[in-house]
Amino acid sequence: MRRARRAAMNRRKFVAAASMIPLVARAQGTWPERPIRAFVPFAPGTATDNLARVVIEPMGVALGQPIVIENRAGAGGAIGAQAAARSAPDGYALLFGSATTQAANVSLIRNLPYDPARDFSPISRLAHIAQVLVVHPSVPAQTVQEFVAWLRANPGKNFASASSGNLAPAAFLVKRLGLEAQGVTYRSPPQALTDVMAGVVPFMFIDMSAVLGHVRAGAVRALAVTSATPSALLPEVPPLAATVLPGFELLTWMGLYGPAGLPEAMVNRLNAEARAALARPEIIQRLLAMGFEARSSTPAELGEFNRSEIEKWRGLVAETAMEVT
């Protein structure tokens, strides 16, 4: 009798579980049913924002719903990253993260209000881009060597920055060459660049996509890039590695994330659409024209890369004594 009751109970559990399968399948099959919000933790016109606006177009078409960018700038990207981390893991909130939000901030911001390894679901790497050392035209230096000599002769000059990508190469240059220069922090890289173009601050490092047009217009002068090799977009501008900082390379990278707990089926779908978008020739060319090199990955590869970058930035912050806020 007891065996019969147990067998009947097991049958009912099996039937109940089986009846849930179509419901789960339908829920996953109909997603997304409304627009998806994508947090960009930096201002419009920054590298992360420029990249996101290219990638969301084909992804939105493939998913059947638009991906709407929400810029949440401030605190080195921590405000936007925190907003994404606190969103429901339902597939309707994404983060276009960067080396700043997902790696550097752990070492640069005390009491960071999110954990880049624990609070996000990695989806795919997206691209990387070099920073460019630019100076106001009034700076009497045509090469990076002349610029270093000018800084030595004029100690105490300021440089602008608004992200770890801007700050790190400047801090490394100053530290490694024993220069005297002070950083001035801005809310966003475009805001910092505005002051460099106005001559308020004489120089900064800024991502290529944000400054390329201003370099070509003569509003600022480009002296060096942070990639190991010259950029095809600025072939006459040498790498720091080939001039005053042998072996130096620092690229700003971006990745796509969801909140922690995002269902695996959604992660895999978003990964597939991101990788498909980054494989399209017209997307590759649009990104190259802004200085980006497309670089996709699996979710697991992004997670492992992210962990290694956190450790890399710990060492970089310690070596350069970059200010922790």
C-alpha positions, 0 to 999 in steps of 0.5 A, a space after each residue: 500500500 505504501 509503495 503504491 502511494 509513493 508510486 502515485 506521488 512520483 507520477 504526479 510530480 513527473 506530470 507536474 514537472 512535465 507540464 511546466 516545460 511548455 511554459 518555460 519554453 514559451 517564456 524563453 521563446 517569446 523573449 524579448 517582447 519589449 525594448 531592451 535597455 542598455 546602460 552605457 556608464 559614460 557620456 555620449 561621445 565616449 568610446 563605450 558610447 560610440 561602440 554601443 551605438 554601432 553594435 545595438 543596431 544589428 543586435 536589435 534587428 536580430 532580436 526583434 526589439 530595439 536596444 535603447 541606450 541609457 547613458 548613466 555617466 559619473 564616478 568613473 562609470 560606477 553609477 551606470 555599472 551599479 544601475 545595471 547590476 541592480 536590474 532584474 536578470 530578465 533580459 531587459 537590462 544590459 551593460 556596455 562595460 569597459 576596462 574602467 567599470 569592470 577592472 580598474 574601478 576595483 583598485 581605484 574606488 574605495 567602497 565600490 558599490 558593485 563587484 565586477 566579477 560577482 554582480 554581472 553575467 558576462 556575455 561577450 567581449 566587443 572591441 578594444 581601442 587605443 588612447 591618444 596623447 593630445 596637446 593644445 596647439 600652443 604646446 611647443 612640441 611636435 614630437 613626444 620626445 619634445 613634449 617630455 622635454 617641455 614637461 621637464 622644463 615646466 614642472 607642475 603642469 596639469 593633465 585632464 582625465 575622466 576614466 581609467 583609460 585616460 588616467 593610466 597612461 598619463 600616470 605611467 608616463 609621469 611616474 616612469 619618466 620622473 616628471 612633475 604633472 598633476 591630474 585634473 579629473 572631469 566627469 566625462 572624457 568629452 568634457 575634459 577634451 573641451 578644456 584641452 582644446 580651450 587651452 585650460 589644460 595642456 594635455 590628456 590621453 583620450 580614446 581615438 574614437 572621441 578625438 580623431 575628428 578634432 586631431 584632423 581639424 587641428 584643434 589638438 595635436 596628436 603626439 603618441 598612441 598607447 597601442 604597440 603599433 601605429 594606428 592606420 588612422 593616424 599612421 604618422 603618430 608613433 606608439 609610446 612603446 617606440 619612443 619614450 616608453 619601450 614595451 608599453 601598451 595599454 588598450 581600452 576594452 569593452 564587453 557586454 554584460 547582464 545582471 548576475 543570474 541572467 538565464 543561460 539561454 538568454 546569455 547564449 542568445 545575446 552572445 550569438 547576436 553580439 558575435 554575429 554583429 561583430 562578424 559583419 564586414 560593414 560593422 567591422 569597417 564602421 568600427 575600424 573607421 573610429 579606431 576600434 578593433 572588433 574582438 568577440 568571445 564566449 561568455 566564459 572567455 569574457 569572465 576569465 579575461 575580466 578576472 585577469 584584467 582586475 589583477 592587471 589593474 591592481 598592479 598598474 595602480 600600485 606601480 603608478 600610485 594612481 589616486 584612489 577615491 
